[in-house]
Structures are given as C-alpha cells and as structure tokens.
C-alpha cells in the first residue's frame, strides 16, 4: 500500500514566505528530471515521486515571481519566461457556495481575446494543483487561459495549494464547486469556450461537472472512472487495495479529511458491511449515472485509460463510454493508472502521444482547429506488449541491468466504435485432468466432447498463489508501460491452491480483442468462496505474461451444493503468438481484493452435463 510519508514533504520544499508560497524554489537538476522520466509518476512505495512534487513547486515559484526561472535546468527556464510574457499568473482563492476556499492558479492570456479556457481540477494526491504546472505552461503556450484548482479537502495542511473543506469523492459538493470555478472564470477571464481536463480524481470531477453544467464545451478525462460503485465493488468483490491506496494519498488522516457521512461509508467498505449503501454512494458519484445529461449537453468527451488499470478497471468505463451519444474518443494503453499521460502532465517528456492527442481534442473542440480530430475513429487500442525493446546496459560495466527500454512503440489499432473491437469468438471447453494437483485442458469446444462434462477439479482455499494480477498497484503497470511487463513462472503456481487449465500450443496466433467470459459450476465446503480468474499467455519455457483477470466472490452458499457462475474478465487487446499456450488459473486470493474464501476449506470447480464449463475468448 502506498505510504503517505515515504519522504518528508516539509523538507522537500523550502520555507514559505508571508504570502503562503515558498520563499526559495526547491533545487532540481536535469539528472533528477531524467530520473523521474525514467521511473514514472509513482515512487517505489506507490506515493507520488518526490522529484515530481518538487518540480511542480519549482515551476510554480518561477511562474509566480520570475526570479526562479534562471535556476531551472534545460529549457524549463525559457518556457517559464515565454509563458510569463504570454500570460499573467494569478493565485486566487475561490470561495465555494458553502464558504470554503479553494486554492487555485490561473494563467490569463495577455493578448487580445477572447481566449478559450481549460479548467484543471487536481488529481487525488496531497500536493494539489502545482503538480501539473508543466501542463498549464503547455496549455498557455497553445493559447489557452488556464484555471487549475485543488478539489476541496485534498492536500497536506501546511501547503498553500491545499483547499479547505472535506474531501467529497466526486460528490455533489465537488460538482457544485466545479460550477463555482466556472463562475469565477467567466467573471475574471471571460473565456470564449470552456474545457475541463483532468487526470484521475480530476477526470471524474471533470465528467461530473460537464454533465451538470452546460457551459462546459469539451472534456478530457485521463485515467478516469465511469462508475465509482463498480470500480470499487463488483462481482461481490471489494477492491480493497485501491481504496487503501487512495486513503493514503489525501494528505492527512481519515478523521481530518472526510466528513461524518463519507467516513461512515469508507468504514463500511473496509469492514465489508452495508455494501448496498456503499454502492448507492458510488453510483451518485458515477458519470455513468448522468450520461443522459451529458448526452443532452452534447459535451465532446475524450477518455484515456489502461488495460491493467488497478484503481478504475476498464469494463466499468466501457459501459459508460458506450452510453455516450456525443463526439467521443477512447484511447486504451498498456499499463496502469496514470502511466501513459502522468509524466507529460508533470514535466517535459519527449513525444507523449497520450497527452498530445488529448491536447489535439481540446484544440479542435475549443478553438475549432482543423487538425484531423473530426476524422478520428472513436476507439484506439494499444496492443499489449507489441513494442520492441532492448536491454538497458549499466553505464559503468556495460552489463545488462535487467530492465528493458522501448525502441519501437507498441502497435495501435483504431476502430469505428467499441462494438467493432470484437469480430468473433472462440469457445474453449474446460476439461478435467484426473483430480486435484493436475491441470485440466482448455480444448476447442467439441474437440473432446467426452471430457467436457462430468469432471471435477478441486483446490484448498484461502492461500494465495503466484497467480496474482500485479506485484504492486500502479508500479507493476508503470513498468509494463515502459517495456518491462511482469514475467510469471507458471511452474510455481501451487496446484494445491489453484485450478489450472491450458490449451495445446497454438498453431496460429490468437488476436484477443475485447471481453472474455467464463462460465463454470462451483461448490465449497464453506458458506462462501472466492474464484479469482487469471488468463495468461504462456511461452515455450513455461514463463508467462498476464492478459487479463477478474475476481468473483460467492456469498450465502450452502456447503457442498453446486452453484453455476458466469462472469466477464477485464477487456484486453493482446496477441498470443503461435507456439504459445493460453492458461486459465483460478485461485482464491489476490492482494488487490477482499476475498470470501475460508482458509483450508475446499473449493471444487466442475462441469455438469447440460451446463458445460467454458471460456469464451473474444477475437478481432
């Protein structure tokens, strides 16, 4: 779980002067920025990379008074000077309808207007609006007014970028605050058009404000959610590690950061009680719940997410995207939360395509630029791990470091809409293999009819195996985005605690495109059980990379009574090479999730006559 105090923010910034801003800019050099660009947004423990936080503060100070520009490395100082000539910086405190002050930052174009405006609500982290200073400079250079703000309640209490109030988690106060920020912009910036750009928490707020305020002309939502309820609780399974990670990044303890109602909901979630109330709470914070308002407003919406997203899984977002009847775009990338666009929001990253396309969306819909956006397909999918890499060598010894770098980017595929991603399916029957400890087969349906039903495969529940979705929330996906996907040794998956099925080596490649569906029958010696499904691409040497996964918790079981279960795994775009095998692993625990398994009870998977177990693989 990310640790809020993995480094000391107080010591990372210089002392603050009477105005509330640092009297001295944090020192930062090119080597540190290069290190951040290589390592990504997240530190080793899952907190925000300390270089990212210091860079944002250094840029904010330099923009404020101009004096720190000469201390910035490379072209950063020149960029600050250019922007100060183009736009006047401001640091307003925007008062909400219920009297709280939101810390904000503005860049007002000096040239004759009117000019378009981009509003940027900060993401869910304790540093507030300064973290994305580089993005504001980039937008100002493109001719935009910029108004960034920290949503209520977020941030370390000693930072001037922290806003008053309690964190509302995208609730009605956040929606109202977004409209108040627009009111401020209309009064002080007189924009020609208004767009919202958000990453993570800011992206959900952006969608929610746009649904409730017709003055929003376009939205860019990066690493976002469509339905907060199903992001955090789906298939009877709580996404516990995601909530724990978010709670560690608010800038203070729960009792200081949330009001009584939200504290109660969070406590219920962590205690696995009142889940109906938790779901209702999440639905009221879901852009999906207000899709008709978005459609009525006609707000062009750009969405960018990742296949192995650990906070907001992709399937819930696809449901929202498919409900939108507005100009829309979905970009799917390799990796996990914020890995594609995060570095480009924070600092100068060469050719950050995810962010460049987001800016193109705004340029077209806010400035009317004829830049080809109107001819884009609605969906673009990056195919997992199709990049070309080469080893990173130690600069001193010349020996491989164990890491790879990308020399050719992964392939992207565009289709007219999500419905066109999957063009066919292949159904594999799950067959038995003689009992516990042995693997079953994934056989093309109809090839081994005598083996497709009447079998059982059991395992001892409550013990985790090597089949996990990721080693570390956000960091594992960040590594795979950079060319270093996790490699599994399938021989180490303990068959005493998992059921495993594999295909024969494929004679022809398989292009997995879309949402796989799994159906089987299960029983347990306990009154609850967990079925955590993982789908792997297995090479000739039995090493593997994960394609997709999805958990399913069963509650209220009658011991030793069979229950039919069918569920969808998370969407994927993945090419399985010829000669590789497809492996399905079902176990009962994963560090990401709250499970319903009872330690040392038995779970049995079966395929009764009349309801054969099968995996339906989407192809495209």
N, C-alpha and C positions, 0 to 999 in steps of 0.2 A: 504494500500500500504506500502511495506517496507520503512522504513526511514533510509537513509544513515547514519545519525548522531545520531542513537539511543544511542550510547555510544561514548566516545571520543577515537578514535584510538591512537591519540597522547599520551594520558595519559595511555593507556593500555600497551604501550611499554616503555622501558627505553630509555634514551637519546642515540643517535648514536655517535659512535666514528669517527675518521677521515677516516676510511675505508668505512664508509657508513653503518656499521652494529652496532647493539645495543652494547654498552659497558658493559651493565649489562643485564642478561637474565630476562625476566618477571618471577615473582614468581608464581608458580602454585602448588597446592597440590592435593592429591588423592581425597579429597572430591569434589573438583571442577571438576575433570575429571569424577567422578561418576555422578555428576550433569549433565554434558554435555552428557554423555552416555544415561542418562535417558530422557533428554529433546530434544536431537537431534541437527541437524545441524543449525536449524533456531531459532533465538531469538523470543521473544513474538511478536515483531513488524515485523517479516519477514526478518530482516537483519541477517547476519552471527552471530552465537552465539559467544559472546565475549571470552568465555573460549577456543573455537576452535581457534580463531585468536591468542590468547596468547600462547596456547600450540604449535602451529606451529612455532612461533617466538622463543620460549624457546628451542625447538628441533633444530632449525636452528643454533642458537648460540652455543649450546652444541656440535653439529657436527663440527662447524667451528673451535672452539678452544679447545674443550675437557674439559675445566675448568667447564662448567656449568653442566656437567653430574651428578656430586655429588648432585646438587640442585634439580634434577628431582625426583619425587616420584616413589615408587614402583620399577618395573623392567625397567622403561624407561631409567634410567641412565646406567644400564648394557647393554641394547640394543644399546645405542649410543656408548659405549666403544667397543662392539663387531663389530659394523659396521665400526668404525674408524680403527680397526685392519684389517678388510677385504678390505676396500675401501678407496681411497684418495678423500676427498671432494674438490670441486672446485666451484668457483663463477664467471664464465665467463660472459662477455658482448658480445653477438653475434651480429655482425653488419649485418643488412639486405641489400638487393640489392640496396635499395634507401637511405641507410645511417643512419638508425635509430638503436639504441642499444636496444637489448632485454635482460632484466635481466634474468639470468639463474643460475641453480645449477646442479652440477654433482657429481656423485659418481663413481669413476673409480676403478674397481677391481684390487687389488694388485697382485693377483695370476697370474700364467702363463695362457695366453689366447690362442686364442681369446675367448671373452665372448659375450653373447647376450646383446643387449641394449633395454631398454624400454624408449621411449620418452614420457614425460607427459606435454602437454600444460595445463596451469592452467585453472580453470573454470571461469565463469563470476562473479567475486566478486572483491572487492578492495584490497585484501591482497596478490594477486599474488601467485607465486609458494610455499612460505613457508607453506601455509595452509595444504598441503598434505604431509608434511615432514614424517609423520609416514608411509605413503605408500612407500616413497622412501627407508626408512630404511628396510621395509619388503621386497621390491624387491631386495635390495642389499644382504640381508641375503639369498635370493634364488639364488644368483649367477649372478645377472644382473648388468651391467653398468646401471646407471640412468642419464638421462639428462632431467631436468624439466625447463620450461621457462614460463614467463608471456607473453601472446599474446600482440601485440603492443597496446599501449594506455590505457590498463587497470591498475587501481590502484590509491591509494592515492598519491598525488605528493610528499609527504615527505618520502615515504618508498623506500628503495633501491631495493625492489623487483618489483617496477613499471617500465614498459618498456616505451620507447619513442614512439612517433608517435600518430596516431589517431586510435581509435577502428574501425576495418573494418567489424565486424559482420560476420566473416567467408567468407569474400570476397577474391578476387584474391591476395591481399597483404598477407592475412593470409596463403593462400595456398603456396605462394612463400616463406614466412618466414619459413614454415614447412620444405621445401626442403633445405633452408639455414641452418636450425638447423641440418638436416641430414648431410650436407656437413661438418659442424663443428664436428659432432660426428665421421664421417669417418676419419677426419684428426687427431683428438685428442684421440679417444677411439678405433678405429679400430675394430668395433664390428663384430661378426660372423653373426648375424642376427639382424634385427631391427623391433621392435614392437612399436605401439603407444597405449597408454592408456589415455583415457580422461573421465572426468565427466562433464556433462552439456556442456558449451561452448567448453571446451577442447575435448569433444567427437565428436562434429560436425566437428571441425577442424581436428581431427584425421581421420575421414572418408574422408574428402575432400582432405587432403594431400595424403592419400593412393590411392585415385582414380587418382591422377595426378603424383605420384612418385612411380615407380615400385620397388623401393628399400625397401618399407615397406612390411614386411613379415607377419604381423598379426596386427589386430586392436581389441581393447576392447573399446566399446562406451557405457558409462553408463549415464542414464537419458538424452538420446540424441534425436535428431530430424532426420527425414528422408527428410522432405520438409519444409523449413522455411516459404515458402509462405502460405501453407495451415495450418501450425501451428498457424500462426498469423491472417489469414483471410480465412474463409471457410464458405460456405453456406450464403454468403453475410454478414458475421458477423465478426467484428473486436474483437480480444482477447485483449481488451484494458488494463485490469489489468495486464496481463502478460508483456506487453511492458512497462507499468509504473514501474512495479517491477524491470525489467531489467535495465531501465534507472537510477533507484535509487542506483544501485549496481556497478556502474563503477568507483567510487572514485572521481567524480567531475561533474561539470555542463555540460550539453549537448554541449554548445558552446566551451568548452575546450577539450572535449573527442572525438568529431566526426568532420570529415571534412565537407566541404560545401555540397557535394553530399549526404552524409548519413544524415546530419542534415535536408536536404530538404525532403528526403524520410520519416524520422521519423515524421517530422511536417505534411506531407501529411497523414500519417497513423492516427495520433492523431486527425487531422481535418476531417477525413473521406472524403478525396478528392484524385484524381489521383490514385485510387486503382489498376488500371491496371499497372501503373508504380511500385507501391509497390509490386504487385505480381511478376512482371518481376524481380525486385530486389531480392525478396526472392527466386525465382527459381534459380537464379545464385548462391545462397548460399545453395543450397539443394543437399545433397549427392544423392538424387533420380535422379537429372539431369545428373549425371555422373555414373550411375550404369553400363553402358556398359564398361566404363574404369575400374571400379572395377572388373567386370567380366573378362575382358581381362587380368588384372594383376593377377587374381586368389587369391585375398587377403582374407584369412580367417577372418571373421568378427563376433565378439561376441557383441550382443546388449542386454542391460538390461533396462527395463522401468517399469512404474507403471500404474495400471488401471485408477486411478483418477489423472493422470498427468495434472497439471494446466498450465504448460508452453508449452509443446510439446505433444498434445493429441495423443493417441495411434494409431488411424486409419491412420494418415498420415505416421506413422512409419511402419505400417504393409504393406502399399503399397510398400515402399522401400524394406523392407525385402523380400517380395515375388518376387521382380525383381532380387534379387541377385542369381547368379548361381555359388557360391563359397562355400567352407566349412563355415557354418554359424550356429549361435545359437541365439535364442531369449528367454530370461528369462523375464517373466511378474510377477510383485509383487503387493501386496496390497500397497496402499499409494499414495504419491505424490512425486514430484521432489526431488531426492537425499535421500529420507528417507531410502531406503534399504542399499545403499552402503556408503553413506556420512560419517557416524560416523566411519566406519572402515578405510576410507581413512585418517581420521584426527587423530585418536587415537586408543589405544588398546581396542577393543571390542571383547568380547568372542564369538567365532564361528560366524563370519559374513559370512554366507553362500553366499550371493550375490557376495562378493568380493573374497572369496576363489575360487569360480568357475571361476571368471574372471582370477585369477592368474593361475589356472589349464589350462585354454585356452592358455595363454602365454607359460607356461611350455611345453605344447605339441607342439605348432607350432613354437616356437623359440628355444627350447632346445631339442626337439624330445623325450620328456619323454613319456613313455607308461603308461599313468595314467588314461586310460579309456575314454578320451575325444573323441577319434575316434569312440566310440560306443554310444555316446550321441545321443538322438533324437534331432531334430532341434529346437523343441519348448518345453518349460516347463512353465506351468501356475500355479501360486499360486491362489487357490480358495478363493475368498473374504470371510473373517470373519469366516473361519472354524477353527481358532485357539481356544484353550481352555484358558480361563482367570480366574483369581480370584481377589477379591478386594485388593487394596493396603491399608494397615492399617496405621494410624497415629502412629509413634513410641512412642509417649508420652501417648496419650489417648487410643490407641488400636481401635479407631473407624475408619470406612471406610472413605477414603479421597475423594471418588467419582471417583477415577481413578482405572483402572484395569491393571494387569500385565499378560503377556502371560506365561502360564505354559506348554502348548503343542503347537508347531508351527502349522500354517495353512497348510492344505494339498496341495501338489503339484501334478500336472498331466503332464506327458510327452507324446507327440505325435510326429509322424514322421515329420510332417510339419504343417504349419498353416492351410492348406486346410483340415486337419483331425480333427481340433478342433470342428467344427460343423458337426454333423452327421445327423441332421434332423431339421425341423422347426415346429412350431405350430402357426397357424394364429388365431388371435383374432379379431373379428369384434368390432368396436366401435359402440355402440348403444346409442340412445338418452334417455333422462330421464325427459322430460317434461319441458325443458327450463332452463333459467338462474338461478343459485343458487342451482341446483340439480346435483347429479353425474350421469354420464352415466355408462354403463356396458361394460367391456371387456368380450365378450362372445365367446367361441369357435365357429369358423366360421361355419355357417349352423345350429346352435342350435336354434337361434331365428331369422329366416330369415325375419319375418315381421318387426322386429325392426332394421335391419341392414342398411336400407336406408330411405331417406325421412325425416330425423330429422335434427335439428339444435341445437347447444349449443353455447351461446354467453357469452362474459365477457367484462368488461370495461378495456381498455388497459392503459399502461403507469404507472402502480402501481405494485411494487414488492410484492411478497407473501413469505410465509415461505418455499416454494419450491425453494431452491437455491442449486447450485452444491456443494458449500462448504461455511463455515463461513469465512475462511481466506486462501488465496493462500498459499500453501505449508504446513502451520501449521495444517490444518484440516486433510490432508492426512498423515502427520507425526504422528498425534495422532492415526489414524486408523491403521497405520502400527504397532504401539506399543500396539494395543489391545483396542483402545478406539474410535470406529467409531462414527460419529455424529448420534444422535438419533433425529428424526423428530417427531413432534406431528401432524399427518395429519388432526386432527380436527381444527387446527389453520390455515390451508390453506384457505385463503379467496376466496370463490367460486364466489364472485362478480368480482374478478380479475383473475380468472383461470377457465379453464375447466378441469374436473376430471372424470376419468373412472376407475373402479375397477372390478376385477374378483370376483367370488364367492370363498370362501376358497377352496384351492386345497386339493383334497382327497389324491393325491400323490405328492411327491416332484417334483420340476422342476429344472433341471440342465441347467442353462443358460450358453451357451458357444458360444461366437462369437459376431457377429454384428447384432443388431436388426434393423429392417426397419419399418418406419412409413409412412403411406400414408393417406392423408385426403384432403378435399377441404376447402378453407378459403376465407373469404371476410372481408373487413374493410370499415368503413365509412371515412377512410383517404386514402391517396395515398401510404402509407407504413404501414407495420405491422411487429410484431415480434412473432414468435412461438417458445418458449423455452420449449423443451420437457424434462421431468424428469421421470425416471422409478424407482419405489420404491418397496421394499419388506415390506409389512405391516403385523405386528403381530396382535394377537387377541385383544390387548388393543389399537389398532389404532396408536401405535408408529411404526416408520419405519426407515429403512436404505436405502440409495440410492444405486441403482445398476449401473445406467449409466444415461447420459444426452446428449443433443446436441441442440444448438440453430439454428434457421433458420430465417433470415431477408428477408422480401419481399419488394422490391422497385418497383416504377413505376406502382403501382396498379391503376386501375380505381375504384373509390369509389363504393361500393356495387356490384361490379362484382366479381363473383367467380373465384378462381384460384386453380387448382389442385397442390398439393405439395407432394413430396416424398423425404425423406432423411434418412440417416443412423445415428443411435446413436453410441456413442463410444463403442468399443468392451468390453466385460466383461466375467468373469468366476465367476459365483455366483450360489449358491444352495438356492432355495426358499423352506423352509420346508413345509411339509404337515400341513394344518391348516392355513397357511398364505395366503394372497391375493397379487396379483400384481396390482399396481396402476400406472396409467399414468396421469401426470399433465402437462398441457400446460398453461403457462402464458406468459407475455410479457417483463419481465425484469429479469436480474441477474447481480449482481455486477461485475462478471468476464468480461462481454461483453458490447460492444457498441450495443444498440438496435435501432430499426427503428420505435418503437411504438410512437404514438402521444397520449399524456395524455388525458384521458377522452373521447377518441373515442371508438367505439365498434368494437371488432373482433368477428366474428362468424365462428365456425367450423361446417361443415356439411358433409353429406354422400349421395350424389345424386345417383339415380338409374343409374346403368351402371358403376359407379366408387365408389364402397363402401369403406368407410374409414376402415383401418385395421392396426394392429400391427403384424408384423411377428417376432416371438421370436425364436432365434437360440437355439438349444438344442444339448447336446453332452453327 
